[in-house]
């Protein structure tokens, strides 16, 4: 297998990934779309703290859903904040600890600026 092939041989543009996240945000906010709202609720809240690949937590009354992934040579992090109605996704062509730390700082900045 070639080292640049993504996990499962699937890849997506950032625009399409954001569309996917927006569908999930709508579903979490009880809007049927590609899936029924009840299915989104199961995906994101079916288990406490981590459900179907998504971390879930309540911080200051806001529902946060997060997903991240890496194959070592890239890193992607996505955050959905239900009450604020926003999604944040950061993608980088590096996957080391410094990259992950840096992306977390960017997410915190964007969250503070747009989600509060």
C-alpha positions in Angstrom: 0.0 0.0 0.0 1.3 3.4 -0.9 1.9 5.6 2.2 -0.1 8.6 0.8 -3.3 6.6 0.3 -5.8 7.6 3.1 -7.2 5.1 5.5 -9.8 2.9 3.7 -8.7 4.4 0.4 -11.2 7.2 0.8 -10.4 10.9 0.4 -12.5 14.1 0.5 -12.0 17.8 -0.2 -12.2 20.2 2.7 -15.4 21.7 1.1 -17.1 18.3 0.9 -16.0 17.5 4.4 -17.5 20.8 5.7 -20.7 20.0 3.9 -20.7 16.6 5.6 -20.1 18.3 9.0 -23.0 20.7 8.3 -25.4 17.9 7.6 -24.4 16.4 10.9 -24.9 19.7 12.7 -28.4 19.9 11.2 -29.1 16.3 12.2 -27.9 16.9 15.8 -30.3 19.9 15.9 -33.2 17.6 15.0 -33.4 18.3 11.3 -33.9 15.2 9.1 -31.7 15.3 6.0 -29.5 12.5 4.6 -30.3 10.6 7.8 -33.2 10.9 10.2 -32.6 13.2 13.2 -33.0 10.1 15.5 -30.2 8.4 13.7 -27.9 11.4 14.2 -28.9 11.4 17.9 -27.8 7.7 18.2 -24.6 8.3 16.3 -23.5 11.2 18.5 -25.1 10.4 21.8 -25.7 6.6 21.8 -22.9 6.2 24.4 -21.6 8.5 27.0 -18.3 10.4 26.2 -17.5 8.5 22.9 -20.1 7.2 20.4 -19.6 5.8 17.0 -16.3 7.6 16.4 -17.3 10.9 18.0 -16.3 12.3 21.3 -19.2 14.0 23.1 -19.2 16.3 26.0 -21.1 19.1 27.6 -19.1 22.2 28.5 -20.8 25.3 30.0 -24.1 24.0 28.8 -22.9 23.5 25.2 -22.8 20.1 23.5 -19.4 19.5 21.8 -18.8 16.7 19.4 -15.3 15.9 18.2 -13.5 13.6 15.8 -9.9 13.4 14.8 -7.7 11.2 12.7 -4.2 10.7 11.4 -2.2 8.1 9.5 1.0 9.7 10.7 1.7 12.1 7.8 -1.4 14.3 8.2 -3.9 15.2 11.0 -7.5 16.3 10.9 -9.7 17.5 13.7 -13.4 18.4 13.5 -15.5 20.0 16.2 -19.3 20.4 16.1 -20.8 22.8 18.7 -24.6 22.2 18.7 -25.9 25.3 20.5 -23.6 27.7 18.6 -24.5 26.1 15.3 -20.9 26.0 14.1 -18.4 23.4 12.9 -14.7 23.8 12.9 -12.4 21.6 11.0 -8.6 21.9 10.7 -6.5 19.8 8.4 -2.7 19.6 8.3 -0.1 17.8 6.2 1.7 16.7 9.3 0.7 14.4 12.1 3.3 14.7 14.9 2.6 15.9 18.4 3.6 19.5 17.7 1.1 19.6 14.8 -1.7 18.3 17.0 -0.9 20.8 19.8 -0.8 23.7 17.2 -4.2 22.6 15.7 -5.7 22.5 19.2 -4.6 26.1 19.8 -6.2 27.2 16.5 -9.4 25.4 17.4 -9.5 27.1 20.8 -8.9 30.5 19.2 -11.7 29.9 16.6 -14.0 28.6 19.3 -13.5 31.6 21.5 -14.0 34.0 18.6 -17.1 32.4 17.0 -18.7 30.0 19.5 -19.1 32.2 22.5 
